[in-house]
Amino acid sequence: MPEHKNADPRAIRSKKMLKQAVFSLLADNPEISQLTVRKIASRAELNRATFYLHYEDIHDLLRQIVHEIFADLSVNIEPLLQLKSGNEQEQLVTLLNYFYEHRKVFAVLVEHPGFKKHLSNLLKDTIERRREAKYGNSARKAASVDIVAASLLGIMMWWIKDGREYSAEYIAGQITLMYKREYV
């Protein structure tokens, strides 16, 4: 989520450093319960007072991080909903590139059940909206939205964790092949 135009550059920098510290700590140990304000501030090379200047507690920081991620995802998914706006393959590549660019964050946060459920719901909503826009009522004959969303989420998570040697273009092509006859 973009910062306000009048925001203090030091505050923006501090928040960015604190968020990067969280990602770094979670990459070392994905257990969110192991995060402490002291560890985050130390990793960010800031003091605890700076942390509390911007966030109420760790949950507030994590809530803001997740909110920003989903705001960005919504922006990146929106072109997929504009069926007549151009090449769907390119739009899928753009979305996959977003996932790849933020792969470390997604690899950690997707292990949290709430984040995974929210991400799955975003995919399901996107699939349903695309089906309705593209096929209307005949979309009801297609595979379950839950199954399609789960498989897409599984593909993307596998890719960012284990299949990084494949390009976004390749993965988009494979997804397109899998769902060529599917109402996605």
N, C-alpha and C positions, 0 to 999 in steps of 0.2 A: 504494500500500500504506500503510495507516495506521501512524503512528509509535506506539511504545509509550507507555503512559500516563505513565511516569516519565521520559520523555526530556526532556532539557534544552531549554527553549524557544529558547534561542540556537542550539543545534545544529540544531533543526528549521528555524529561520529561515535559517541559513547554507546548509543543504542546499537549501532551496527557492530561495534566491538563486542558488546555483551551477547548479541545473538550469535556471532561467529564463535564466541567462546562456548556457548551452549552446544553448537554443532560439533565443535572440536571435542568437547567432553563426551558427548553422546557417541561420537565415532570411536573413542577409546573404550567406552563402556555404555552400551545402549540402554542400561537400566535408568529410566527417568527418575526413579526413586532415589538414586545415588547422587543426584544433583543437589548442590548446596549453593547458597548465595556466596559463601566464601570461595568455593571452587570456581564459580563462574567469574567473580570479580578478579580473582587471582589470575585466571587464564586470560582474561581480557586486559590484564595489567592496569586495572582500575581499582578503586577502593569500594567497600561495601556501601558507603554513603552515596556514591554515584549510582550504584544499582538501585537503591531505594528512592533516589531522586526521580527515576524513570518508571519503576515498577513497584507494585505493592508487595509482591512475593514472586517466587518461582512460577507459580501457577499463572499469575498475571502475565509474566513474560512469555510462557509457553502458549497461553491463549492468544496473545498478540501475534506471535510467530505463526501459529496455525491460521489465524484470521488473514494475515498477509498472504500466506501460501494459497489459501482458497480464493482470495480476491484475485490474485495473479492467475490462478488456474481458470477461473471464470472468464477472465479476459482472453486467455489462450484457447478456451473451448468455444467461445462465441462464434468464431469463424466457421466451425464445423456445423453450426446450426443454420448458417446462411447457405443453403444448398445451391442457390443459383449464383453465388458470388465468385465461383471459380473452381479450380482444381481441388477436389477433395483430398487427393493424395498429398498435395503440397500442404494443405491445412493439417492433415494428420502428422506430417513430418514436423511442422512447426510445433504442434503439441508435444510430440515425442522429444524434440530438441529441448523443450522446456523441462521435461522430466529428466532428461540426461544432464542438463546443466545443473540441476538441483538434486542429482542422484544421491549424494551423501545424506542430504536432509530426508529425502523420501525413504531411503533404505532404513533409516533409524525410526522415523515417525510412523511408518506403515506397520511397525511392530506393535504400536499402541492401538488397542482395539477401537477406541473412539475415532482416531484419525482414519484408520482403515475403513470403518463403517461410513464416515463422512465422504471419503474419497469414492467408495463404492456407490453411495447414493448420488454423488455428482455424475458419475459415469452412467448410472441407470437413468437419471433424469435426461442426460444428453441423448442417450439411445432412444428413449421414448419420444422425446421431442423431434428427433430426426425422423423416426418412423412415421410419426403422425404427419409431419410436414411433407414427407416424401410419398407415403402410401395410404394415408388416411386409415379407414377402418380395416383394410385388408392386411394391415400390419399385425393384427391379432393372430394370424396363422403362423407367425414367425416363432423362432425359438424364444424361450423365456428370457426376458430382459435381465433377470438375476443371473442366469447362466452366462449370457453374453458379457455382462459387466464383470463377472468374476473371472472369466477367461481373459478379458482384456487387461484387467488389473494384474492377473497372474503373469501374463506376457510382459507387461511393462516392468513389474517388479523383478522378474527373472532377468530381463534385459539390463536393468540398471545395477543389479547385483552381480550377475554371472556372465552375461552375454555382451559385455561392453565392446567386444571387438567388432560387433555388427553396427553399422551406421543406422541412423534414424530412417534413412531412405529404405534400407533393406528391411527393417522391422515393419515400417509402414506397408511395404510391398507384401510382406508375409501376412500381415493382418488383413490386407485387402484380399489376398488369395483365399484366406480362411473364410472370410465373410462375403465373398463375391456374390453368393446367392442369398445371403442373409439380409434381413432388413435391419441394418445398422445405420 
